[in-house]
Amino acid sequence: MATKLSSQCLVDWQVLIPTGPTLAFHAGCIIGKTIIVHGGISQRGSNSPCNKLFKLDLDSSIWSPIESPESPALSHHACLVLQDRYIIYVGGWNGKARTSKVCVYDTVNNSWKFPKSTGFPEDGGLSSHTVTELSDGKILVIGRDGSLRMQRRYGNAYLLSGNPDTDFKYSEFSNSVTSRSGHSTSIIGHKVFVIGGRSDKLVEVYSGYANKITHDIPLLTKLISISDKLKALPKFPGGRRHHISLAVPGGLFLHGGETFDGKCREPVGDMYLMTTKPVGNFYKLGTSSVGRSGHICLCYENRVILHGGIAGKNFDVRGETFELNLNF
């Protein structure tokens, strides 16, 4: 019989950089050996997003600002990288309303493009949604598309296609997606896993998709490999929002967020592993002292990097950068 492992913090976050950009609900991605973050809020409860750009050199572990006067002010937006050059920012809150517009940052020329975007309801906008590039080059957008100020009770999935130099077009793919905000979306194999963003229905699974990028993160894959030595939870964890999830072949790693159960009034440090075979088995990996929501989490080679977010009972905006370590 295999020896069972204790779930007393099998993984945890170690401070990589104690000070950095103080941001939450920002958008981030990696190009080469550089993390680039944009927008977000810098003060607790602010409705005024910032337009700042920062970069983190992963070799030197140094944050530095990027001067870019045309940068739009956005928070609660989502982004991805095209052609290893362009960062595509979709939707978000601009300080006055939710928007469905697409903004493109050219990392080579340090310039912005604002291509025309069509096909989205004129009275609608996106915030706390997700974007995922599919194998055919289209972008899957999942999230509420409520009015410019109020959000509807049902969700939608859109396919976004276009060219950074010309325009983008939304086409409604499904209106049967459960209404969510502050969820995460991951594609493993040909299945989409949408997690959180509401108090119930923690996980939804949709078939028939393929992700263009499949991360092979040995550090997280090792967690999948030891799942048979862990005790699965008897039921799903409670609902949460503004958490992070990272996909690897065979499962997902989840951290943080805000819960809906009323037991905790601050962002949590819960860490879970969800396996896909069998689908939906959850394992508690521990509770980190790093409780966060509205943070970003990115992978580079075998490293998992967390930045920013809100923390504590006062929901303070934080600027530390952490790296995930295994404790076994």
N, C-alpha and C positions, 0 to 999 in steps of 0.2 A: 504494500500500500504506500502511495506517495506521501511524503511528509507534508503536512499542512503548514502554510506560512501564516504568521500573524499579519493582520492588515494595519498594524500600528505604524502608520506613515511609511509605507514601502517606498514612496517617492516624496520629495519635498523640494521647495524652492530655496535656492541659495542666492544671496545678494551678489549680483555681478557688478552693478554700478549704483552706488547709494544715492546719487543725485542725477537728475535728468529732466527732460521736459515734463512739466506738471500738466497732465492731460488725462481726460476720460472721454469715452464715446468718440474717440478719434479713429482714424483708419490707417492701417499699416501694411506694408508688404516688404519683400526682399528682392533686390536686384543685385546679382553678383554677391559680394560680401558686405552689402550695405542694407541696413534696415532704413526705410523711409516712412515717416509718419506725418500725417496731415490733419489739420483741423482739430475738432473736439471742443470741449469746454475746459477752462482752466480754473474755474471757481465753482464751489459747491452750489448746486441748484441753478446755475446760470442758464438763461435762455439765449445768451449771445455767444454763438460759436466763434472761434478764432480762425484765422486764415494762415496760420504759421506752418512752415515746413521744417522738419528736422531730420537729420540723418545720423545713424549710428554705424561707425566703422567696426565691424566684428573682429578685425585683427587687433586694433588698438584699444577697443572698448571705450571710445570717446564719442560723445554726442556733440553735434555742432549744428547751428541753424543754417538753413538754405534761404538766401535772400531771393524772393520771387514776388515782386509787386503785384502781379496779376492773379495771385493765388486767391481762390474764392473762400469765403467764410462758410464752413459747413461743420455740422456734427451729426452723429447717428447715421453716417453714410457708410457705404461699403466700397471696396476696391479690389481690383485684381490687375495683374501685369499681362500685357500683350507684347509679343515680339521681343521680349527681354529688354524693352526700352520704354514703352508707354505704360503709365499707370492710369487705369480707367476708373474714375470715381462716379458712382451711380447714386442718385437721390440724396436724401439727407434733409436736415433742418438748416435753413439759411438765416435764421433769426427772426423771420417773419412768417414763414410757411414751410410746409414740407414740399419737396420738389422731386420731380422725376428726371431732371436734366442730367446729362452726361458731361463730365468735365475730364479733359485729358491732359496729363502732365508728361511732357517730353523730358526724360531724365538726361538725355544727351545734350540737348540745347538749353536746358533749364527754362523752358517756355511752356505756356498753356494754350490749349485749343478748346473751343467751346462749340463742338459740332451740333448741328440741329438734331433733335431727337423727336420722333413722331410715334404715334400709335398708342400712347398712354392716355387714359381719360383726362380731359382738360381740367377737370375740377379735382383731380387726385394728385397724390404725392406719396413718397416712400420715406420711411425712417425706421431704424432698427430692423432692417431687412438683411437678406444675404444675397451674395452673387457668387456663382460658381461657373467656371469655364468648362464646357462640355467637349467631348472628343471631336465634334464637328466644327468647333470654333465658336459656336453660339454661347451666349451667357444665360444661365438659368437664374432668374430673379424670383425669390420667394419672400412673401411678406404682405402685410396689410397695405392696401393702396387707398386708404381713406381720403376724405376731403382734405383740402389744404391745411385745415386746422384740427378737424376731428377725424378719428379713425373709425372705419367700419368694423362690424363685428365678424365679417367673413374675410377670408384671405384669398390671395390669387397667386398663380405662378405665371410668369412671363418668360418668353425667350427674347433676348436682346441681341441683335446682330447689327453689324456695320463696320465702318472703317474709321480709325482715328483721324484721318485726313479729310473725311467728307461728312457722313452723317450716321445716325443710329436709328433703328426702328424696333419698337416693342411689338410683339404679337402675343395675345393672351393665349396661354397654353392650357390653363385649367382654372376654373373658379370653384373647384371642390376642395381646395386645400383648406385645412382648418385655420382659423384666424390666429395668428401668432405675431408677437413683436418682441424683439430681444432674444430670438431663438438662434440656433446654429444649424448649418446645413453641411452635410458631408456625404460624399459619394464613395462607396466601396464596391468595387466590381461594377455591377450594373444596377445597384440599388442606391436610392437616395434616403438618407436618414436625417429627418428634421427633428430636432430635440429642443424642448423647452419653449419659452415664450408665452406660456399660459399656465394656469393653475392645475389643469388636468391634461390627460393625453400627452404624457411626457414625450413619447416617441411615436413618430409616424414614419412608415416605410413605403416608398414608391419604387416601382421597378421600371426597367426599360431605358436607363440612362447610362452613360459612360463618361467618366471624368477624364479630361485631357491630361491632368497631372496626378500621378499617384506617388505620394511621398513614401519612401522607404526609410524609416527612422529606426535604426537598430535599437536605440534606447527604449522606444515605445514598443517595438516588436517584441522585445524581451519581456515586457509586461504581459503581452498576449500569451507568450510561451509558458508563463507560470500560472495562468488562470486556472488550470486544473488542480493547482495546489491551494487555491483560495476557495472560500465558501461563498457561494452565490447568495445574494440577498433574496429573501422570500418574495419580495415585490419590488416594483420600480421605486426609485427615490421620488420624493415629492417634486412638484413642478418648480421651475426656476427660470429666470431670464437674465440676460446680459452676462452669461457665462461664456466659457470658451470650450470648444471641442476640437480635437485633432484626430484625423483618421489615419490608420495604418492598415495594411492587409490583415483582415481578421477582427478588427475592433476599433473602438474609439476611446480616447482619454478625455475626461471632462474635469473642469476645475471651476470653482467659484460660482458667482452669480448671486441673485437675490431670490429668496424663496417666498412662497405664497402661504406657508402654513401658519404664519403669525408667531412661531416660536423664536425666530431670530429677526431682530430689527436692523440688522446690518449685513453687508455682504459676507458671504460665508467662504470658508477655505476648504470645503468638501472636495475630495478627489475621488473619481470613480473610473472604473474600467468597464466598458460594455463590449461584450463579444458578439460577433455576428453569426457564429456557429457554435451553439445554437443562438438564434436571433434573440437579442434582448436580455441576455443574462448580465446582471449588474454585479460588480464586486466593489466593495468599499476599500480604497487604497489608503485612507487616512484622512485626517482633517489638519490642514496646514494652518499655521498662524498667519499666513499670507491670505487673508480674506479679501477678495476683490470682485467688483463688477464693472462693466464698461471698460474692461482692459483689452489689450490685444495680446495674442500669443502666436509666434511664428517659429518656423523650423528652418534651420540651416545645417545641412549635412546631418551630423548626429547630435545637434544641439537644439534645445527647445527654450525659446526666450520669451519672457513675459514682460510687458511694460505698462505702466500707468494704471488707470482705473480709479475707482472710488473705494474707500475703506473706512471701517469704524462706524460707531454709532452716529457720528456727526457727518458721515458720508463725505469725508475730506477727499479732495483730488490729490493723487499721489504721483510721484515722478521717478520712483525707483525702477531699476531693471533687474530682473531675476533670471536665473537659469535653473532648469529642472535637473535634479540629481536622483539617482537610484540609491536606496538604502539597504540593498541586499546583494 
